[in-house]
Structures are given as C-alpha cells and as structure tokens.
Amino acid sequence: MKTIKMCKIALLIAISMGVIACGSDGKDGVAGQVGTPGLPGTPGADATAPTVSASTVTNVEFINHVVADGVVTVEFGVTNESGYAITGLTDASVYLAAKTENGMQRSRDGSVGGNATVGGSSSTAGASLTLLDNGNYQLVAPMAGVQAGTEALIRLQVGGGDIAKSPYMLIVKPEMMHTSTTETCYSCHVDYAASDLKHAGYVALNTDGEVDFVGGCMVCHNNVARDVAADGTSLNTGGYAKNTMQKIGHINHQKFEKDFTPVNCVTCHAEPVMNTSIAGNGCSDCHNTLSSSKAALVQSKVSSSDFDAREFHVNKSGLENLQKMRVGYSATTSNPEKNAAGGWCTTMSLFSIDGDTKTPVNIGTLYNKDGDTTGATNVVGKPIVYAGAYLHGYANESIVGRFAGQGKDEIKTDNADGTRTHCFPTQSTGFEKSAIMASARISLSYPGWVQDDGKTSLSFTAYSDAIDQVSGAVVKYERRLAVTNDSCTTCHNSETNYHKNGAYNNGGVDCVACHNNGQDRSAKNSAPGFGPMVHSMHWGVGSSLSGAKKDADGNNIANSATKLSAVNCVACHDEVVDLAAIPNQYIRAKAFNSGDQTKMASPITANCFACHNGAQALSHMESNGGEISAEKGLGNDGNWFTQPAGESCSTCHAEGRSFGIEKYHKFAR
C-alpha cells in the first residue's frame, strides 16, 4: 500500500484542475506574469516565461515525496541564479536512510535504505527523471529495501553538465533522529561547507535553505556501522560507513584538546540523550569493557524512561561539583592604597554565592599553609590552595606591566573579617606615568582534586579600578574584549584552567592578569599579550611548541585547533575586530633568542604575525610601519607605553576598506 501525504493529495487535485498548488510555494503571481523568482511552481506563473538550460547556481524547491514499496518518488522545481525555470535537467540523485530499531541505517548493498541516480556515469536501472511543466520535475527512484510507510531521512541533489550541481537538500527527516545540533557543531566548525575539511561538499540544507549539519552527515554516517569480515575487509552490509556518527562524536573528539572532557555532554548534545540499552548506539563506543556487574548497574539506570545521559555523566564524573563551584564563588579586590609605611596595598575578598545571597568566606581559615607547594592532595577543610595579588601599571585602557607582586618583602595579612591584605613595600621603577591597579587570584581545590602538572585548579580572578598616582583619582579599569563569554569554554569545557593563572570563563578575561600588553610572557615564543598568545597557541608557532599534545614518542604535535579553519574568527570573536579602535601603543615583546627584555611590538602586527608568520607576511607588515622586535627603551623606563607605534594597517585592512579584514576572515555566522 502506498503512503500518500496530504500534500500529495492536494497536488493530484490541483493537477486535475490545471494548476500546481503544493509544497513551499511562493506568493501568487499576477496572471500572465512571472511569479516570484527562485520559487518554482509559483501559482500564476506565465507558461511563456523564459526558461534556461544552464546555470551557475541551481536552486531547488521541494514540492513533495512519496515512499512506496520498492520506490521513492520526489517532485521538485529548479531555477537558476536569476530565478528562471531550468529545463533540460538530466541529472538527479536521491539517498534514503531508514529509521530502524537500531537507529538510522543505509547499507551499501541496498538491503536497508538505498540510493538511486539518474544521469551521470552510473544511472540506476529503472530510475527516471521527467519534466512535468515549467521547471518542475518528477524523480522516480527504485529502492528494493524500502517499504511503504518507511520513516526515513531522504537527501536530494540535482544538476550536472551545464547545470550546476545544487547543494545537498534534506527533504524529510524523522523527529528526534539525533540530539546534537548544527549550532553545537558549528561552535567550532563554524561554516564547514566553506572549509577544506573532509566531505565539506556534503553539507546539506533543509527545505528552508538552512544548514542541517548533523542530519546531512547521518545520510552516510548512520547509527549502524558497515560490517567487517573476519579478515578485516569491509562488507557492503550493515551500515554505509565504517564510522558511525556517534563514533565520530564520541571517539574522534574524546581527547581533542587540553582541558576538554567528553563527559560534559551538553557541549555537543543540546537535547536530552535517552538510551534504553548500554549496548545501544553511543554507549558501547566508550563503555565497551564494563564488567557484568557494573554493566547491570548502568543498564538499570539507562532503562529508566526519564534517564538523561547528560546529567548522569556530569554527576558521575564530578563535573557537577565543579560547575556548582564555578557559579558558587566570586572574588573581589580593593583599589590600591598606600599604608603608613608608604607601601601600596590591596585587600582581596572571597564570597560564596547562593542565589542573590553573597556570604564572605574566611580566606585565612580555609587557606593551605603558606609554602605548601606539593599540591598533591586536598587538605581537608582547607580548600584554598592559592591566594595571591599583584599591582599593575595601567595606561590608555591597557595593563602596561607588573608594578609589584610576588616580591621577597611582600606582606600578607589575614584580617578578622576573612579578607586578606597584600602590601608591597618595594615596587618596580618606571611606572611614574601610569596609574596603579590591582589583580587578585584565589584558587580552590575540590573533591577528588589532584594537581595536574603543578598547574590545574579552579581559580577566580578579580580586578580593581586604577588609582592616578598624582591626583589619587579613581580611573575605571576598562579593557577591550572582542570575544564572547563562551569563546573558550566551548572547547575547554572541563571547568578547570590551563594553569591556575586564570580561568577560561568569560572569554578568558582572567588570563589578562599575566598575559597582558606590558609583561614579557613568551607563551612558547608566541609573543606576550592576550591576543597574540591566543592566536599563536591555536594556529601559529605556539601551537606545536605548547606541549599540550604529544605523539606516542613524546614529541609535541600541533593543537587540534589547527585542523579548523583559522579564518573562522567568529568561533571566538563576537563581531569584526575594529582595527581603528586598537590603542596605538606598543606592547612588550620577547626578543628572539637574545634574552633581551627591552623589545616592543606594534599591536596589530603582533596579533597578525602570530598566524601570518612567514617572511613575506612580515616584510609586508614592516614595510607599512609594523614592528615585532623594536628597541623602544630600557625595560620599564616609564616611557615606552606612551610612545605611538607607526603601523598603518587599518588604512587598508579596517572593516569596509579595500582589503578589509572581514573580506579574508569570517566574523559572521
């Protein structure tokens, strides 16, 4: 028995009346005139309207489909780039993955699901493509493994020869076929179709012209893997591809970057993940060595109708505790002020948060004793493993160096109200022309915490406003931050830190306490400053030097970000970087192999060179006033951060200019 949808019934009635009225029609056109361009099958379209037999862009408008025993019929319309109906189409393909008890499945031998092609070099026997009227076609596709009523994912593509191939289109997709989304995948992959990554050309659109990334992938990478013979050779039974979609997600992404944890399932799964069997799709990818007793325990949980695997993993892994801690504490530090002895001081505070209630935490009572740097285990009742403060020079909305901090004469005082005061009798010279501000960092351990490489913890950083040294006036601390709050935590989702200097949260703003424009932080030769460091550590020279990833022989290998398109700046930036708004002042730069601490870099060049680090690119930057290792003063001489740089990058590369940054980098989704 054939399955006929209501849309099909309407189409049959319309045809009997001499009109076409079904599917995603445009608005009615005026009789005798061409209907809305780009919408084939527009009611009222003039039969004498011009048609074309070639295109550089082929638009497809889905009208209807019917799934019957052994055959799939699809009706659609095609127009060219100008909206004119295309005649003479000879090439079309349709692919069907059936929804089975094992999930979505399409076998290569056609026993489950199937595919059929008209035209090209290998037409399917019995398949046909018929022009119904002006630009509307009917594709009849024999598929032996399909039955009437089969719920399926169906993908369509048309075009070939003089008619450009259309994008792949998903014309129908079952509900709750997957729980990850295009948005979660595109947090990192952004515009996969425009990349040079594997299978980029297979990215599919839905009938509304929107990208359906996961659905498109699952046409081939189903829930069922292709069967493998005993000798390891692949068979054509089972599924279509060797890698199922869940294996790509669970295994290929499991250890893809520093401080990423696969148990933070909401990173990819936007919808509740429901499984009924530990041996089912997804679970067995990771849990393939469970003991029988443990498997029975897990099975009893996953069989529950309201079981959400995301919540289970967060709770079981201890990540839930970290997430609660992340939102359960906040830190502040006071504006710098001089004490009676003439030293500058700042007072830090830690608060626990419960809803709208903030309760002071006694830092001294909960602090591990000073000098205990082993960090091997949690000290019971003393979760604070670090509490430190620094004073910084601040000028032109930029931190321009370390005024004081971690000195041998630093004085720490735990106050009765639970706060901690840090005073610095000795300060660095050369900051007479800057204001003074403070930063404080408090790091906490957590249940099960073991210090990883001496650096991992859960940290909270606070910044004060600045104080003008001459007038004593308060200067509001502000800093350009051209990233989104979740730019870092999309990938670095473990709720911990790369090292305890700062958290990934809020676009990594905590990192600026050390990685700022005024400190000589090499970051594996990626240059100081937050922007240059991030660019280089992900896509530049710092990527393979970081040591975050190593091969089997212990050699450093490039970070996973290098496999993504570096031009997809929108993965981190919330809008186009305004080059004209970047303060025209130098930033500190490590001299190459000389140990010299007096080198400076112009700011735009420092950021661009982090990725564009070839000799030709550097020559171009330098010919336009850019500098990456300029001699601009003897250390902290109090003058270098007042000197303007000579680079003229924004003249050509600011947004909207002839070679604007947005023309070569993607800043919009």
C-alpha positions as CSV (number, residue, x, y, z in Angstrom):
1,M,0.0,0.0,0.0
2,K,1.3,3.4,-0.9
3,T,1.8,6.1,1.6
4,I,0.3,9.4,0.3
5,K,0.6,12.5,2.3
6,M,-2.0,15.3,2.4
7,C,0.3,17.4,0.3
8,K,0.3,14.7,-2.4
9,I,-3.5,14.6,-2.4
10,A,-3.6,18.4,-2.9
11,L,-1.1,18.1,-5.7
12,L,-3.3,15.5,-7.5
13,I,-6.4,17.6,-7.2
14,A,-4.5,20.7,-8.3
15,I,-3.2,18.9,-11.4
16,S,-6.7,17.8,-12.3
17,M,-7.7,21.4,-12.2
18,G,-4.8,22.6,-14.3
19,V,-2.8,24.3,-11.6
20,I,0.0,23.4,-9.2
21,A,-0.6,24.1,-5.5
22,C,1.6,22.2,-3.1
23,G,4.8,22.3,-1.2
24,S,6.7,25.5,-0.4
25,D,5.0,27.8,-2.9
26,G,5.7,31.5,-3.2
27,K,3.0,34.1,-3.2
28,D,0.6,34.0,-6.1
29,G,1.9,35.9,-9.1
30,V,-0.3,38.2,-11.3
31,A,-1.8,36.2,-14.1
32,G,0.3,36.4,-17.3
33,Q,3.4,37.4,-15.4
34,V,6.4,35.5,-14.0
35,G,5.9,34.6,-10.3
36,T,8.3,35.2,-7.5
37,P,11.8,34.5,-8.8
38,G,13.6,31.5,-7.3
39,L,10.3,29.7,-6.3
40,P,9.4,27.2,-9.0
41,G,5.9,26.1,-9.1
42,T,4.7,29.6,-8.3
43,P,0.9,29.7,-8.9
44,G,0.1,32.2,-11.6
45,A,3.4,31.8,-13.4
46,D,3.2,32.6,-17.1
47,A,3.7,29.5,-19.2
48,T,5.5,31.6,-21.8
49,A,8.0,33.0,-19.2
50,P,11.7,32.5,-20.3
51,T,13.4,29.3,-19.3
52,V,17.1,28.3,-19.3
53,S,19.0,25.2,-19.9
54,A,22.2,26.1,-17.9
55,S,23.1,27.7,-14.6
56,T,26.0,28.7,-12.4
57,V,23.8,28.3,-9.3
58,T,20.9,25.8,-9.1
59,N,18.1,26.4,-6.6
60,V,15.9,23.6,-5.7
61,E,12.3,23.9,-4.3
62,F,11.0,20.7,-2.8
63,I,7.3,20.0,-3.7
64,N,6.5,16.6,-2.5
65,H,7.7,13.0,-2.0
66,V,6.0,9.6,-1.8
67,V,7.5,6.4,-0.3
68,A,6.0,3.2,-1.7
69,D,7.1,-0.4,-1.8
70,G,10.4,-0.5,-3.6
71,V,10.2,3.0,-5.0
72,V,10.6,6.6,-3.8
73,T,9.1,9.4,-5.9
74,V,10.2,13.0,-5.4
75,E,8.8,16.1,-7.1
76,F,10.7,19.4,-7.1
77,G,11.3,22.6,-9.1
78,V,14.6,24.1,-10.2
79,T,15.6,27.6,-11.1
80,N,18.9,29.3,-12.0
81,E,20.7,32.1,-10.2
82,S,18.3,34.7,-11.7
83,G,15.2,32.8,-10.7
84,Y,14.4,31.4,-14.2
85,A,13.0,27.9,-14.5
86,I,15.5,25.3,-15.7
87,T,14.6,22.9,-18.5
88,G,16.7,20.1,-19.8
89,L,17.8,18.8,-16.4
90,T,19.1,15.2,-16.8
91,D,20.9,14.6,-13.6
92,A,19.5,13.9,-10.1
93,S,20.3,11.7,-7.1
94,V,18.3,10.7,-4.0
95,Y,19.6,8.9,-0.9
96,L,17.4,7.3,1.8
97,A,18.5,6.2,5.3
98,A,15.7,4.3,7.0
99,K,14.8,4.6,10.7
100,T,15.1,1.1,12.1
101,E,15.2,-0.4,15.6
102,N,19.0,0.2,15.5
103,G,18.6,3.8,14.6
104,M,19.2,5.4,11.1
105,Q,20.6,2.9,8.7
106,R,21.5,2.7,5.0
107,S,23.5,-0.3,3.7
108,R,25.7,-0.2,0.6
109,D,24.0,-3.3,-0.8
110,G,20.6,-1.7,-0.7
111,S,19.1,-4.2,1.8
112,V,18.3,-1.3,4.1
113,G,17.5,2.1,2.7
114,G,19.1,2.9,-0.6
115,N,20.0,5.4,-3.2
116,A,19.3,6.0,-6.9
117,T,20.8,8.2,-9.6
118,V,19.6,9.4,-13.0
119,G,22.2,10.7,-15.4
120,G,25.9,10.9,-14.8
121,S,28.2,7.9,-15.4
122,S,26.2,5.3,-13.4
123,S,22.4,5.6,-13.7
124,T,20.3,3.3,-11.6
125,A,18.3,0.8,-13.6
126,G,14.7,1.8,-13.7
127,A,15.2,5.3,-12.4
128,S,13.7,8.2,-14.3
129,L,13.6,12.0,-14.3
130,T,10.6,13.6,-16.0
131,L,9.9,17.3,-16.7
132,L,6.3,17.9,-15.5
133,D,6.0,21.5,-16.5
134,N,8.0,24.7,-16.5
135,G,11.0,23.8,-14.2
136,N,9.1,21.1,-12.2
137,Y,10.4,17.6,-12.3
138,Q,9.5,14.1,-11.0
139,L,12.2,11.7,-10.0
140,V,11.3,8.1,-9.7
141,A,13.9,6.1,-7.7
142,P,13.7,2.3,-7.4
143,M,14.9,1.1,-3.9
144,A,14.4,-2.6,-3.2
145,G,15.0,-2.2,0.5
146,V,12.3,0.4,1.0
147,Q,8.7,-0.3,2.0
148,A,5.6,1.9,2.1
149,G,5.5,3.7,5.5
150,T,9.2,3.6,6.0
151,E,10.2,6.5,8.1
152,A,13.4,7.9,6.6
153,L,16.0,10.6,6.2
154,I,16.0,11.5,2.5
155,R,18.6,13.6,0.7
156,L,18.3,15.1,-2.8
157,Q,20.8,16.6,-5.2
158,V,20.3,17.7,-8.8
159,G,22.4,19.1,-11.6
160,G,25.3,18.2,-13.8
161,G,27.0,19.3,-17.0
162,D,25.9,22.8,-17.9
163,I,23.5,22.9,-15.0
164,A,25.5,23.5,-11.8
165,K,25.0,20.9,-9.1
166,S,22.8,22.0,-6.3
167,P,23.7,21.8,-2.6
168,Y,22.5,18.6,-1.0
169,M,19.0,19.0,0.4
170,L,17.3,17.1,3.2
171,I,13.7,16.8,2.0
172,V,12.5,14.9,5.0
173,K,13.9,14.0,8.4
174,P,12.4,11.9,11.3
175,E,11.8,13.6,14.6
176,M,14.4,13.0,17.4
177,M,16.9,11.4,15.0
178,H,19.8,13.0,16.8
179,T,20.3,15.2,19.9
180,S,23.3,17.2,18.8
181,T,22.7,20.2,16.6
182,T,24.2,22.3,13.8
183,E,24.7,25.1,16.3
184,T,26.8,23.0,18.7
185,C,28.9,21.6,15.9
186,Y,29.4,25.0,14.4
187,S,30.6,26.4,17.6
188,C,34.0,25.0,16.4
189,H,33.4,24.0,12.8
190,V,31.6,27.3,12.0
191,D,30.9,27.1,8.2
192,Y,32.0,23.6,7.4
193,A,30.9,23.7,3.8
194,A,33.3,26.6,3.1
195,S,36.3,24.8,4.7
196,D,38.8,22.4,3.2
197,L,38.0,19.7,5.7
198,K,36.9,16.2,4.7
199,H,33.5,15.9,3.0
200,A,32.9,19.7,3.2
201,G,30.9,19.4,-0.1
202,Y,28.4,17.0,1.6
203,V,27.0,19.6,4.0
204,A,23.2,19.6,3.5
205,L,20.5,22.2,3.7
206,N,16.9,21.7,4.8
207,T,13.9,22.7,2.7
208,D,14.1,26.2,4.2
209,G,17.6,26.6,3.0
210,E,19.1,26.3,6.4
211,V,22.2,24.2,7.2
212,D,21.4,20.8,8.8
213,F,24.9,19.7,9.5
214,V,24.2,16.6,11.6
215,G,21.3,15.4,9.5
216,G,23.4,15.7,6.4
217,C,26.2,13.7,7.9
218,M,23.9,10.9,9.0
219,V,22.8,10.1,5.5
220,C,26.1,8.2,5.2
221,H,27.4,8.1,8.8
222,N,24.3,6.3,10.2
223,N,23.8,4.8,13.6
224,V,24.9,1.4,12.2
225,A,28.5,0.8,11.0
226,R,29.4,-1.1,7.8
227,D,30.0,-4.8,8.6
228,V,33.6,-6.0,8.6
229,A,34.7,-9.5,7.6
230,A,36.9,-11.7,9.8
231,D,40.0,-10.8,7.7
232,G,39.3,-7.1,8.3
233,T,37.9,-6.3,4.9
234,S,34.7,-4.2,4.7
235,L,31.5,-5.6,3.5
236,N,28.5,-3.8,1.9
237,T,26.1,-4.9,4.6
238,G,25.1,-3.3,7.8
239,G,25.5,0.5,7.5
240,Y,27.0,2.7,4.8
241,A,30.2,4.0,6.6
242,K,32.8,2.4,8.9
243,N,32.4,5.3,11.3
244,T,29.0,5.9,12.8
245,M,28.0,9.4,13.6
246,Q,28.2,8.7,17.4
247,K,31.7,7.2,17.0
248,I,32.8,10.4,15.2
249,G,31.5,12.4,18.1
250,H,32.4,10.2,21.0
251,I,35.8,8.8,19.9
252,N,37.3,11.2,17.5
253,H,36.6,14.2,19.8
254,Q,37.4,12.5,23.1
255,K,40.8,13.9,23.7
256,F,40.9,16.6,21.1
257,E,42.3,19.4,23.2
258,K,43.7,20.5,26.6
259,D,41.1,20.7,29.3
260,F,38.3,19.2,27.3
261,T,36.3,16.5,28.9
262,P,33.9,14.3,26.9
263,V,31.6,13.8,29.9
264,N,30.4,17.4,29.6
265,C,27.8,16.1,27.1
266,V,25.9,19.4,26.7
267,T,28.9,20.7,24.7
268,C,27.5,18.8,21.8
269,H,24.1,17.4,22.9
270,A,21.6,20.2,23.0
271,E,18.7,17.8,23.7
272,P,18.3,15.1,26.3
273,V,20.1,12.0,25.4
274,M,17.9,9.0,26.1
275,N,19.2,5.4,25.7
276,T,17.4,2.2,26.6
277,S,20.4,-0.2,26.5
278,I,24.1,0.1,27.5
279,A,24.8,-1.9,24.3
280,G,22.9,0.6,22.2
281,N,24.0,3.4,19.9
282,G,26.5,5.6,21.6
283,C,27.1,3.9,24.9
284,S,29.2,1.0,23.6
285,D,31.6,3.4,21.9
286,C,33.1,4.3,25.2
287,H,31.7,1.7,27.6
288,N,33.0,-1.4,25.8
289,T,34.8,-3.0,28.7
290,L,32.3,-2.9,31.5
291,S,32.2,-5.7,34.0
292,S,29.0,-7.7,34.1
293,S,28.1,-6.3,37.5
294,K,28.8,-2.7,36.5
295,A,27.0,-3.1,33.2
296,A,23.9,-4.4,35.0
297,L,24.0,-1.3,37.3
298,V,24.4,1.1,34.4
299,Q,21.7,-0.8,32.4
300,S,19.2,-0.4,35.3
301,K,19.8,3.4,35.1
302,V,19.6,3.8,31.3
303,S,16.4,1.7,31.1
304,S,14.6,4.4,33.0
305,S,12.2,6.4,30.8
306,D,13.3,9.7,32.3
307,F,17.1,9.0,32.2
308,D,19.1,11.7,30.6
309,A,22.6,10.6,29.8
310,R,24.0,14.1,30.0
311,E,23.0,14.6,33.6
312,F,24.3,11.1,34.5
313,H,27.8,11.8,33.1
314,V,28.0,15.2,34.7
315,N,27.1,13.8,38.1
316,K,29.1,10.6,37.9
317,S,32.3,12.4,36.7
318,G,32.3,15.0,39.4
319,L,31.9,17.7,36.8
320,E,28.7,18.8,38.5
321,N,30.6,19.8,41.6
322,L,33.0,21.9,39.5
323,Q,30.1,23.6,37.8
324,K,28.5,24.4,41.1
325,M,31.7,25.8,42.4
326,R,32.2,27.9,39.3
327,V,28.9,29.8,39.9
328,G,29.1,29.4,43.7
329,Y,32.0,31.7,44.4
330,S,33.2,35.2,43.4
331,A,36.3,37.2,44.3
332,T,37.0,40.9,44.6
333,T,40.0,43.1,45.4
334,S,40.1,46.7,46.6
335,N,41.6,49.6,44.8
336,P,45.3,50.1,45.6
337,E,46.1,52.5,48.5
338,K,49.2,53.4,50.4
339,N,49.7,52.3,54.0
340,A,51.5,54.3,56.7
341,A,54.9,52.9,55.6
342,G,54.4,54.2,52.0
343,G,53.8,50.7,50.5
344,W,50.9,50.0,48.1
345,C,48.3,47.5,49.3
346,T,45.2,45.7,48.1
347,T,42.7,43.7,50.0
348,M,41.1,40.6,48.5
349,S,37.8,39.0,49.4
350,L,36.1,35.7,48.5
351,F,32.3,35.2,48.6
352,S,30.2,32.1,48.4
353,I,27.0,32.7,46.4
354,D,23.6,31.2,46.9
355,G,21.1,32.8,44.6
356,D,21.1,36.5,45.4
357,T,22.9,36.0,48.7
358,K,26.7,36.6,49.0
359,T,28.4,35.3,52.1
360,P,32.1,36.3,52.9
361,V,34.5,33.3,53.1
362,N,37.3,33.4,55.6
363,I,40.4,33.1,53.5
364,G,42.8,32.7,56.3
365,T,40.8,29.9,57.9
366,L,40.4,27.9,54.7
367,Y,43.9,28.5,53.3
368,N,46.6,25.8,53.0
369,K,49.6,26.9,54.9
370,D,52.0,29.2,53.0
371,G,54.9,27.4,51.5
372,D,52.9,24.1,50.9
373,T,53.5,23.7,47.2
374,T,53.2,20.0,46.9
375,G,49.6,20.3,45.8
376,A,49.3,16.5,45.7
377,T,46.1,16.1,47.7
378,N,43.2,18.1,49.1
379,V,43.9,19.4,52.6
380,V,40.7,18.6,54.5
381,G,38.8,21.7,55.5
382,K,41.3,24.0,53.7
383,P,40.2,24.1,50.0
384,I,42.0,27.4,49.1
385,V,45.3,26.4,47.6
386,Y,46.4,29.8,46.4
387,A,45.6,33.4,47.2
388,G,47.9,36.0,45.6
389,A,47.8,39.6,44.4
390,Y,49.7,41.8,42.0
391,L,49.9,45.5,41.3
392,H,50.0,46.7,37.7
393,G,50.8,49.8,35.7
394,Y,47.7,50.9,33.8
395,A,47.6,53.4,30.9
396,N,45.3,54.0,27.9
397,E,43.0,51.1,28.9
398,S,45.9,48.7,28.9
399,I,47.9,46.9,31.6
400,V,51.5,48.0,30.9
401,G,53.5,45.9,33.3
402,R,53.9,44.4,36.8
403,F,54.3,47.3,39.3
404,A,54.7,44.9,42.2
405,G,53.9,41.4,43.2
406,Q,55.5,38.1,44.5
407,G,58.3,40.2,45.9
408,K,60.5,38.9,48.6
409,D,59.3,41.6,51.0
410,E,55.6,41.1,50.2
411,I,53.5,41.3,53.4
412,K,50.3,39.2,53.7
413,T,47.8,39.8,56.5
414,D,44.7,37.7,57.2
415,N,42.1,40.0,58.6
416,A,39.5,39.2,61.2
417,D,36.7,39.7,58.7
418,G,38.1,36.9,56.5
419,T,39.7,39.2,53.9
420,R,43.4,39.1,53.1
421,T,45.6,42.2,52.5
422,H,48.7,42.2,50.4
423,C,51.2,45.0,50.8
424,F,54.3,45.7,48.7
425,P,56.9,47.9,50.4
426,T,59.1,47.6,47.2
427,Q,57.8,48.5,43.8
428,S,59.2,48.4,40.3
429,T,60.6,51.6,38.9
430,G,59.5,53.1,35.6
431,F,55.7,53.5,36.2
432,E,55.7,57.2,37.1
433,K,53.4,58.0,34.1
434,S,50.9,55.2,34.7
435,A,48.0,54.7,37.1
436,I,48.2,51.7,39.5
437,M,45.6,48.9,39.7
438,A,45.4,45.5,41.4
439,S,44.5,42.0,40.4
440,A,43.9,39.1,42.8
441,R,43.6,35.4,42.2
442,I,42.2,32.8,44.5
443,S,42.4,29.1,43.6
444,L,40.4,26.3,45.2
445,S,40.7,22.6,45.2
446,Y,37.7,20.3,45.0
447,P,36.7,16.7,45.9
448,G,39.0,14.3,44.1
449,W,41.3,17.1,43.1
450,V,44.9,16.1,42.2
451,Q,47.2,18.8,40.9
452,D,47.9,18.2,37.3
453,D,51.4,19.2,36.1
454,G,51.5,21.6,39.1
455,K,49.0,24.0,37.5
456,T,45.4,22.8,37.3
457,S,42.9,24.1,39.8
458,L,39.7,26.1,40.0
459,S,40.5,29.8,40.0
460,F,38.7,33.1,40.5
461,T,40.4,36.4,39.4
462,A,39.4,39.9,40.4
463,Y,40.5,43.3,39.1
464,S,40.3,46.6,40.8
465,D,40.0,50.1,39.3
466,A,43.1,52.1,38.9
467,I,44.4,55.0,41.0
468,D,46.1,58.0,39.5
469,Q,49.4,58.3,41.3
470,V,49.4,62.1,41.2
471,S,45.8,63.1,41.9
472,G,44.6,60.0,43.7
473,A,41.6,59.9,41.5
474,V,39.9,56.6,40.6
475,V,40.4,55.6,37.0
476,K,37.9,53.0,35.9
477,Y,39.5,49.8,34.7
478,E,38.3,49.0,31.2
479,R,39.7,46.8,28.6
480,R,38.8,45.9,25.0
481,L,37.5,42.3,24.9
482,A,36.4,41.4,21.4
483,V,35.4,37.8,22.2
484,T,32.2,36.1,23.6
485,N,31.7,34.9,27.1
486,D,31.8,31.3,26.0
487,S,34.6,31.6,23.4
488,C,37.0,29.5,25.4
489,T,34.6,27.2,27.3
490,T,33.1,25.9,24.1
491,C,36.2,23.7,23.7
492,H,37.8,24.0,27.1
493,N,34.8,22.7,28.9
494,S,36.3,20.9,32.0
495,E,35.6,24.0,34.3
496,T,39.3,23.9,35.2
497,N,42.2,26.1,34.0
498,Y,45.0,25.7,31.5
499,H,47.1,26.7,34.5
500,K,46.0,28.4,37.7
501,N,46.7,32.0,36.5
502,G,43.3,32.3,35.0
503,A,40.0,30.6,34.1
504,Y,38.7,30.0,30.6
505,N,35.3,31.6,31.6
506,N,34.1,34.9,30.2
507,G,36.4,34.8,27.2
508,G,39.5,34.1,29.3
509,V,39.4,37.6,30.8
510,D,41.2,36.2,34.0
511,C,44.3,35.4,31.9
512,V,44.9,39.1,31.3
513,A,46.4,39.5,34.8
514,C,49.6,37.9,33.5
515,H,49.1,37.8,29.7
516,N,48.8,41.5,29.1
517,N,50.5,44.1,26.9
518,G,53.1,45.0,29.5
519,Q,54.7,41.7,30.5
520,D,57.3,39.7,28.8
521,R,55.4,36.4,28.6
522,S,56.9,34.2,25.9
523,A,54.0,31.7,25.8
524,K,56.2,29.3,23.9
525,N,57.5,32.0,21.6
526,S,54.0,33.1,20.6
527,A,54.6,36.6,22.0
528,P,53.1,38.4,25.0
529,G,49.7,40.0,25.1
530,F,46.5,38.1,25.3
531,G,45.6,38.3,21.6
532,P,48.9,37.3,20.1
533,M,49.2,34.4,22.6
534,V,45.8,33.0,21.8
535,H,46.3,33.3,18.0
536,S,49.7,31.6,18.1
537,M,48.8,28.9,20.6
538,H,45.9,27.8,18.4
539,W,47.1,28.4,14.9
540,G,50.7,29.7,14.9
541,V,54.2,28.8,16.1
542,G,53.0,28.3,19.7
543,S,50.6,25.5,18.7
544,S,53.2,22.7,18.4
545,L,55.5,24.2,21.0
546,S,52.9,24.3,23.8
547,G,53.3,20.7,24.8
548,A,49.6,20.3,25.3
549,K,49.5,17.4,22.9
550,K,52.2,14.8,22.3
551,D,52.6,11.8,20.0
552,A,53.4,8.3,21.0
553,D,57.1,9.1,21.1
554,G,56.6,12.1,23.4
555,N,57.1,14.7,20.6
556,N,55.0,17.8,20.6
557,I,52.3,18.0,18.0
558,A,50.0,20.8,16.9
559,N,46.9,21.6,18.8
560,S,43.6,20.4,17.4
561,A,42.6,24.0,16.5
562,T,45.0,23.9,13.6
563,K,42.6,21.4,11.9
564,L,39.9,24.0,12.0
565,S,39.8,27.0,9.7
566,A,41.8,29.8,11.2
567,V,39.9,32.4,9.2
568,N,36.7,31.5,11.0
569,C,37.3,34.2,13.6
570,V,33.6,34.1,14.6
571,A,34.4,31.0,16.6
572,C,35.8,33.3,19.2
573,H,35.1,36.9,18.2
574,D,31.6,38.3,18.6
575,E,32.0,40.9,15.8
576,V,34.5,42.3,13.4
577,V,37.7,43.4,15.1
578,D,37.8,47.2,14.7
579,L,41.4,47.8,13.8
580,A,40.9,51.6,14.0
581,A,39.9,51.2,17.7
582,I,43.1,49.4,18.8
583,P,45.1,51.7,21.0
584,N,48.1,53.0,19.2
585,Q,50.7,52.0,21.7
586,Y,53.5,49.4,21.9
587,I,53.2,46.1,23.7
588,R,56.1,44.2,25.2
589,A,57.7,41.5,23.1
590,K,60.3,38.9,23.8
591,A,63.5,39.3,21.8
592,F,64.3,36.3,19.6
593,N,66.9,34.1,21.3
594,S,68.8,37.1,22.9
595,G,67.3,37.2,26.4
596,D,66.9,41.0,25.9
597,Q,64.0,42.3,27.8
598,T,63.7,45.7,26.1
599,K,61.9,44.8,22.9
600,M,58.5,46.1,21.8
601,A,55.9,45.3,19.1
602,S,53.2,47.3,17.4
603,P,49.8,45.9,18.5
604,I,48.2,44.9,15.2
605,T,51.4,43.4,13.8
606,A,51.9,41.4,17.0
607,N,48.4,39.9,16.6
608,C,48.6,39.3,12.8
609,F,52.1,37.9,12.9
610,A,51.0,35.3,15.4
611,C,49.3,33.4,12.5
612,H,50.8,35.1,9.4
613,N,54.3,34.4,10.5
614,G,56.0,33.9,7.1
615,A,58.9,36.1,5.9
616,Q,56.8,37.6,3.1
617,A,54.0,38.5,5.5
618,L,56.4,40.0,8.0
619,S,58.0,42.0,5.2
620,H,54.6,43.4,4.2
621,M,53.9,44.4,7.8
622,E,57.3,46.1,8.4
623,S,57.0,48.0,5.1
624,N,53.8,49.6,6.5
625,G,55.3,50.5,9.8
626,G,54.7,47.3,11.8
627,E,57.3,46.1,14.3
628,I,57.7,42.8,16.2
629,S,61.0,43.3,17.9
630,A,61.8,47.0,18.1
631,E,64.1,48.7,20.6
632,K,62.0,51.3,22.4
633,G,63.5,51.8,25.8
634,L,65.5,50.1,28.5
635,G,63.0,47.9,30.3
636,N,60.4,49.6,32.4
637,D,61.6,53.1,31.8
638,G,58.2,54.6,32.3
639,N,58.1,56.0,28.8
640,W,57.7,53.1,26.3
641,F,54.0,52.7,26.7
642,T,53.4,56.4,25.9
643,Q,55.1,56.2,22.5
644,P,52.8,55.7,19.5
645,A,53.5,53.0,17.0
646,G,54.0,53.7,13.4
647,E,52.0,50.9,11.8
648,S,49.3,51.9,9.2
649,C,47.5,48.5,9.0
650,S,44.0,50.0,9.4
651,T,44.4,52.2,6.4
652,C,43.8,49.2,4.1
653,H,42.6,46.4,6.4
654,A,40.0,48.1,8.6
655,E,36.4,46.9,8.0
656,G,35.0,48.3,4.8
657,R,38.3,49.2,3.3
658,S,39.6,47.8,0.0
659,F,41.4,44.9,1.8
660,G,39.2,44.9,4.9
661,I,39.8,42.2,7.5
662,E,36.3,40.9,7.0
663,K,37.0,40.1,3.4
664,Y,39.5,37.4,4.3
665,H,38.2,36.4,7.8
666,K,34.8,35.2,8.7
667,F,33.2,37.3,11.5
668,A,29.5,36.4,11.0
669,R,27.6,33.2,11.1
